[in-house]
Amino acid sequence: MTARRTVVRRAPGKLFLVGEYAVVEPGTPSILMAVDRDVVVTVSHSGTADTVIASDLGPRRRSPHVAAAIEIVGRLLAEHGLRIPALRVAVSSRLHEDGRKFGLGSSGAVTVATVAAVAEFCGLLLSHDHLFRLSLLATAQIDARGSGGDVAASTWGGWIAYRAPDRARVLELARRQGVRAALLAPWTGLEVRRLPPPRGLTLEVGWTGRPASTASLASTPHHRTWRHSASHGRFVETSTDVVHAAIDALTTGDGPGLLRQVRRARRALAQLDQEAGLGIFTTELTALCEVAESVGGAAKPSGAGGGDCGLALLDARAHPDIAHLHERWTAAGVRPLPIRPATERNEERPV
């Protein structure tokens, strides 16, 4: 393993198409897409005895994912009898504005980019699978409630079907047997599969300006009680059926069929919101969906809801008036974001 002088790595943000909230249950499917906004991490020697983190996400005390990413690579190096050198880690993000996150998975993206850059700087060769696993271990150390869908989208790019492993179990596996063993062991429930992008549909994204967290919303006392109810089981079952049907629609190029599943996903989230009291549908997100539906599209919150982003899919062949859609969103307090799906990350070189 040889150290390199400077390494620059990028990782894209994400949007959930369908399956959010249910995906936190191990083995439950979802669909995500990587977006064309990213986090860039540059790693070099610090020139001091200590690792230095410079981030436009905030000072180190507000960049726990950067520190966790460095720490997990350091643990893997230690198992090889090596020490992580003193580093300078510079982070630049296009997934937030004026300190406010867009809801595009910045935590997952910064973790993936940092793990990739630090590992490559130290000469570690990682496959996509091992990059994902190291990054998920890092994020789960901070909060094991997150599904890791953002980490998967940031690792593979493009459109993916994703099922989460049991994060508590993989953390315990790494603690008991070591990080390298955790990279090589089976992770029950985990699945990542590439999907084709939708055909004949236009994606539009709106931002409400209210950052939110799925893990935080899903940890409220009411939701913790609801998770053990029959209603929760019905939600997970419905979400699973929606995801499977959406995968079929993507695979066969069935645009209208995909729009139907996005509408079903919105209805399921609305029922979840009513029964579990999460506050997923704010006034702005409701308006985002209603405006898109009024012009023939299908729309829903993406991710946590309660703020952050919503997405709309529209039939491109119907030549929707996107400018009018944006005007109505803006009038409702929703800011249109110029975001598009990102391409797959196919490079199989050291990451």
C-alpha positions as CSV (number, residue, x, y, z in Angstrom):
1,M,0.0,0.0,0.0
2,T,1.5,3.3,-1.1
3,A,0.3,6.8,-0.1
4,R,-0.6,9.3,-2.9
5,R,0.0,13.0,-2.6
6,T,-3.5,14.3,-3.4
7,V,-6.7,12.4,-4.1
8,V,-10.0,14.0,-5.2
9,R,-13.2,11.9,-5.1
10,R,-16.9,12.8,-5.7
11,A,-20.2,11.2,-4.6
12,P,-23.6,12.2,-5.9
13,G,-26.7,13.0,-3.8
14,K,-29.9,11.0,-4.1
15,L,-33.7,11.1,-4.4
16,F,-36.1,8.4,-3.3
17,L,-38.5,7.5,-6.1
18,V,-40.5,5.1,-3.9
19,G,-40.0,3.0,-0.8
20,E,-38.9,5.6,1.8
21,Y,-39.8,4.9,5.5
22,A,-40.5,1.2,4.7
23,V,-36.9,0.8,3.6
24,V,-35.6,1.3,7.1
25,E,-36.9,-2.3,7.8
26,P,-34.1,-4.7,6.8
27,G,-34.8,-6.4,3.5
28,T,-37.6,-4.1,2.4
29,P,-37.2,-2.7,-1.1
30,S,-37.0,0.8,-2.4
31,I,-35.9,2.7,-5.6
32,L,-33.5,5.6,-5.6
33,M,-31.8,7.7,-8.1
34,A,-28.5,9.5,-7.9
35,V,-28.6,13.2,-8.8
36,D,-26.3,15.5,-10.7
37,R,-25.3,17.4,-7.6
38,D,-22.4,16.0,-5.5
39,V,-19.9,16.3,-2.7
40,V,-16.2,16.7,-3.5
41,V,-13.6,15.5,-1.0
42,T,-9.9,16.3,-1.5
43,V,-7.4,14.5,0.7
44,S,-3.7,15.4,1.1
45,H,-1.0,15.3,3.8
46,S,-1.9,17.8,6.6
47,G,1.6,19.0,7.1
48,T,1.0,18.7,10.9
49,A,0.8,15.9,13.4
50,D,-3.0,16.0,13.3
51,T,-5.8,15.4,10.8
52,V,-7.4,18.6,9.7
53,I,-10.9,18.8,8.3
54,A,-12.0,21.8,6.2
55,S,-15.6,21.7,5.2
56,D,-18.2,24.0,3.9
57,L,-20.7,21.8,5.7
58,G,-19.4,23.3,8.9
59,P,-16.6,22.9,11.4
60,R,-15.5,19.4,12.6
61,R,-18.0,19.3,15.4
62,R,-20.7,19.6,12.7
63,S,-19.1,17.2,10.3
64,P,-19.4,13.9,12.2
65,H,-19.8,11.9,9.0
66,V,-16.4,13.0,7.8
67,A,-14.8,12.1,11.1
68,A,-16.6,8.7,11.1
69,A,-15.5,8.0,7.5
70,I,-11.8,8.6,8.4
71,E,-12.2,6.5,11.5
72,I,-13.6,3.5,9.7
73,V,-10.8,3.5,7.1
74,G,-8.3,3.9,10.0
75,R,-9.8,0.8,11.7
76,L,-9.4,-1.2,8.4
77,L,-5.8,0.0,8.1
78,A,-5.0,-1.0,11.7
79,E,-6.1,-4.5,10.9
80,H,-3.4,-4.6,8.2
81,G,-0.9,-3.4,10.8
82,L,-0.8,0.1,9.4
83,R,-1.6,3.6,10.7
84,I,-3.6,6.2,9.0
85,P,-1.4,9.3,8.4
86,A,-2.2,12.8,9.4
87,L,-4.5,14.1,6.7
88,R,-6.0,17.3,5.4
89,V,-9.6,16.6,4.3
90,A,-11.3,19.4,2.4
91,V,-15.1,19.0,1.7
92,S,-17.1,21.0,-0.8
93,S,-20.8,20.3,-1.3
94,R,-23.4,21.2,-3.8
95,L,-26.1,19.5,-1.8
96,H,-26.9,22.5,0.5
97,E,-27.2,26.2,0.4
98,D,-26.4,28.8,3.1
99,G,-26.0,25.9,5.6
100,R,-29.4,24.4,4.7
101,K,-29.6,20.9,3.2
102,F,-31.7,20.3,0.1
103,G,-32.6,16.8,1.4
104,L,-30.5,15.1,-1.3
105,G,-28.6,12.7,1.0
106,S,-25.6,14.9,1.9
107,S,-24.6,12.8,4.9
108,G,-24.4,9.7,2.7
109,A,-22.6,11.5,-0.1
110,V,-20.0,13.1,2.1
111,T,-19.4,9.7,3.8
112,V,-18.9,7.8,0.5
113,A,-16.6,10.5,-0.9
114,T,-14.5,10.7,2.2
115,V,-14.1,6.9,2.6
116,A,-13.2,6.7,-1.1
117,A,-10.7,9.5,-1.0
118,V,-9.0,8.5,2.2
119,A,-8.9,4.8,1.2
120,E,-7.3,5.7,-2.2
121,F,-4.9,8.1,-0.5
122,C,-3.7,5.3,1.7
123,G,-3.5,2.8,-1.2
124,L,-6.5,0.7,-0.3
125,L,-8.3,-0.8,-3.4
126,L,-12.1,-0.9,-2.8
127,S,-14.8,-2.4,-4.9
128,H,-18.1,-0.7,-5.1
129,D,-19.5,-3.2,-2.6
130,H,-16.7,-2.6,-0.1
131,L,-16.9,1.1,-0.5
132,F,-20.6,0.9,0.3
133,R,-20.1,-1.4,3.3
134,L,-17.4,0.8,4.8
135,S,-19.5,3.9,4.3
136,L,-22.6,2.3,5.8
137,L,-20.6,1.2,8.8
138,A,-19.4,4.8,9.3
139,T,-22.9,6.2,9.0
140,A,-24.5,3.5,11.2
141,Q,-22.0,4.3,14.0
142,I,-23.6,7.8,14.1
143,D,-27.2,6.7,13.7
144,A,-28.2,3.1,12.9
145,R,-31.8,4.1,12.2
146,G,-31.0,5.3,8.6
147,S,-31.5,2.8,5.9
148,G,-28.3,3.5,4.0
149,G,-30.2,4.1,0.7
150,D,-28.4,7.4,0.3
151,V,-25.0,5.6,0.7
152,A,-26.0,3.1,-1.9
153,A,-27.1,5.7,-4.4
154,S,-23.9,7.7,-3.8
155,T,-21.8,4.6,-4.3
156,W,-23.4,3.1,-7.5
157,G,-25.0,6.2,-9.1
158,G,-27.8,5.9,-11.6
159,W,-31.1,4.3,-10.7
160,I,-31.0,1.4,-8.2
161,A,-33.3,-1.0,-6.3
162,Y,-32.1,-1.1,-2.7
163,R,-32.8,-3.3,0.3
164,A,-31.1,-2.5,3.6
165,P,-29.2,-4.9,5.9
166,D,-29.8,-4.9,9.6
167,R,-27.5,-2.1,10.6
168,A,-27.2,-3.0,14.3
169,R,-26.1,-6.5,13.3
170,V,-23.4,-5.4,10.9
171,L,-22.1,-2.9,13.5
172,E,-21.9,-5.8,16.0
173,L,-20.2,-8.0,13.4
174,A,-17.5,-5.3,12.8
175,R,-17.1,-4.9,16.5
176,R,-16.7,-8.6,17.3
177,Q,-14.8,-9.8,14.2
178,G,-13.3,-6.7,12.8
179,V,-13.9,-4.4,9.8
180,R,-12.3,-6.7,7.2
181,A,-14.4,-9.6,8.3
182,A,-17.5,-7.4,8.1
183,L,-16.6,-6.5,4.5
184,L,-16.4,-10.2,3.5
185,A,-19.3,-11.6,5.5
186,P,-22.9,-12.0,4.1
187,W,-25.2,-9.0,5.1
188,T,-28.6,-10.5,5.4
189,G,-31.2,-8.4,3.7
190,L,-28.8,-6.3,1.6
191,E,-29.5,-6.0,-2.1
192,V,-28.4,-3.4,-4.6
193,R,-29.5,-3.8,-8.2
194,R,-29.1,-1.4,-11.1
195,L,-32.3,-0.3,-12.9
196,P,-32.8,1.5,-16.3
197,P,-34.0,5.1,-16.1
198,P,-37.6,5.8,-16.9
199,R,-38.6,6.2,-20.6
200,G,-40.6,9.2,-21.9
201,L,-40.8,10.9,-18.6
202,T,-39.5,14.3,-17.3
203,L,-38.3,14.7,-13.8
204,E,-38.8,17.9,-11.9
205,V,-37.7,18.6,-8.3
206,G,-38.9,21.2,-5.8
207,W,-37.5,22.2,-2.5
208,T,-39.5,23.6,0.5
209,G,-36.5,25.0,2.4
210,R,-37.2,22.9,5.5
211,P,-34.5,20.3,6.2
212,A,-35.8,17.0,7.7
213,S,-34.5,13.6,8.6
214,T,-36.3,10.3,8.0
215,A,-34.6,8.7,11.0
216,S,-35.5,11.6,13.3
217,L,-39.2,11.7,12.2
218,A,-39.4,7.9,12.4
219,S,-38.1,7.9,16.0
220,T,-41.0,10.0,17.5
221,P,-42.8,8.2,20.4
222,H,-46.0,7.9,18.3
223,H,-44.2,6.3,15.4
224,R,-42.3,3.9,17.6
225,T,-45.6,2.6,18.9
226,W,-47.1,2.6,15.5
227,R,-44.3,0.4,14.1
228,H,-45.5,-2.5,16.1
229,S,-49.1,-2.2,14.9
230,A,-51.1,-4.0,12.2
231,S,-51.2,-0.6,10.3
232,H,-47.4,-0.6,10.1
233,G,-47.5,-4.1,8.6
234,R,-50.0,-2.9,6.0
235,F,-47.9,0.1,5.1
236,V,-44.7,-2.0,4.6
237,E,-46.7,-4.5,2.5
238,T,-48.2,-1.8,0.3
239,S,-44.8,-0.1,-0.1
240,T,-43.2,-3.4,-1.1
241,D,-45.9,-4.0,-3.7
242,V,-45.5,-0.5,-5.1
243,V,-41.7,-0.9,-5.4
244,H,-42.0,-4.2,-7.2
245,A,-44.6,-2.8,-9.6
246,A,-42.4,0.3,-10.2
247,I,-39.4,-1.9,-10.9
248,D,-41.4,-3.8,-13.5
249,A,-42.5,-0.5,-15.0
250,L,-38.9,0.8,-15.2
251,T,-37.7,-2.6,-16.6
252,T,-40.3,-2.7,-19.3
253,G,-40.3,1.1,-20.1
254,D,-43.9,1.5,-19.0
255,G,-44.1,5.3,-18.3
256,P,-47.8,5.4,-17.4
257,G,-47.4,2.4,-15.2
258,L,-44.6,4.1,-13.3
259,L,-46.7,7.3,-12.8
260,R,-49.4,5.1,-11.3
261,Q,-47.0,3.6,-8.8
262,V,-45.7,7.1,-7.8
263,R,-49.3,8.1,-7.1
264,R,-49.8,4.9,-5.0
265,A,-46.7,5.7,-3.1
266,R,-48.0,9.2,-2.4
267,R,-51.3,7.8,-1.1
268,A,-49.4,5.3,1.1
269,L,-47.2,8.0,2.6
270,A,-50.3,10.2,3.2
271,Q,-52.0,7.4,5.1
272,L,-48.8,6.8,7.1
273,D,-48.6,10.5,7.9
274,Q,-52.2,10.4,9.2
275,E,-51.8,7.3,11.3
276,A,-48.3,7.8,12.7
277,G,-48.4,11.6,12.9
278,L,-45.0,12.2,11.4
279,G,-45.7,15.5,9.6
280,I,-44.5,14.2,6.2
281,F,-46.9,16.4,4.2
282,T,-46.2,20.1,4.9
283,T,-48.4,22.7,3.2
284,E,-45.7,23.3,0.6
285,L,-45.2,19.6,-0.2
286,T,-48.9,19.1,-0.5
287,A,-49.0,22.0,-2.9
288,L,-46.1,20.6,-4.9
289,C,-48.0,17.4,-5.4
290,E,-51.3,19.0,-6.2
291,V,-49.8,21.4,-8.8
292,A,-48.0,18.5,-10.5
293,E,-51.1,16.3,-10.5
294,S,-53.2,19.2,-12.0
295,V,-50.9,19.2,-15.1
296,G,-51.0,15.5,-15.5
297,G,-48.0,14.5,-13.5
298,A,-47.4,12.2,-10.6
299,A,-45.7,13.6,-7.5
300,K,-44.7,12.8,-4.0
301,P,-42.3,13.8,-1.2
302,S,-38.9,12.2,-1.6
303,G,-37.3,10.9,1.5
304,A,-38.2,12.3,4.9
305,G,-40.9,14.7,3.9
306,G,-41.6,17.2,6.6
307,G,-39.8,19.7,4.4
308,D,-36.9,19.0,2.0
309,C,-37.7,17.9,-1.5
310,G,-40.5,16.5,-3.5
311,L,-40.4,15.2,-7.0
312,A,-42.7,15.1,-10.0
313,L,-42.7,12.9,-13.1
314,L,-44.5,14.1,-16.2
315,D,-45.1,12.5,-19.5
316,A,-42.6,14.2,-21.8
317,R,-44.6,13.2,-24.9
318,A,-47.5,15.4,-23.7
319,H,-45.1,18.4,-23.8
320,P,-46.0,19.7,-20.3
321,D,-45.6,23.4,-19.6
322,I,-42.7,23.2,-17.2
323,A,-42.4,26.9,-16.9
324,H,-46.0,27.1,-15.7
325,L,-45.4,24.3,-13.3
326,H,-42.4,26.2,-11.8
327,E,-44.4,29.4,-11.6
328,R,-47.1,27.7,-9.6
329,W,-44.6,26.0,-7.3
330,T,-42.9,29.2,-6.6
331,A,-46.2,30.9,-5.7
332,A,-46.8,28.1,-3.3
333,G,-43.5,28.5,-1.5
334,V,-41.7,25.7,-3.4
335,R,-38.4,26.4,-5.1
336,P,-37.8,24.5,-8.4
337,L,-34.3,23.0,-8.4
338,P,-32.4,22.3,-11.6
339,I,-31.6,18.7,-10.7
340,R,-31.4,15.7,-13.1
341,P,-30.6,12.1,-12.5
342,A,-26.9,11.3,-12.5
343,T,-25.3,8.5,-14.6
344,E,-24.1,5.2,-13.2
345,R,-20.6,5.1,-11.5
346,N,-19.1,2.3,-13.6
347,E,-15.4,2.8,-13.1
348,E,-13.8,-0.3,-11.6
349,R,-10.5,1.3,-10.6
350,P,-9.4,2.0,-7.1
351,V,-12.0,3.9,-5.2
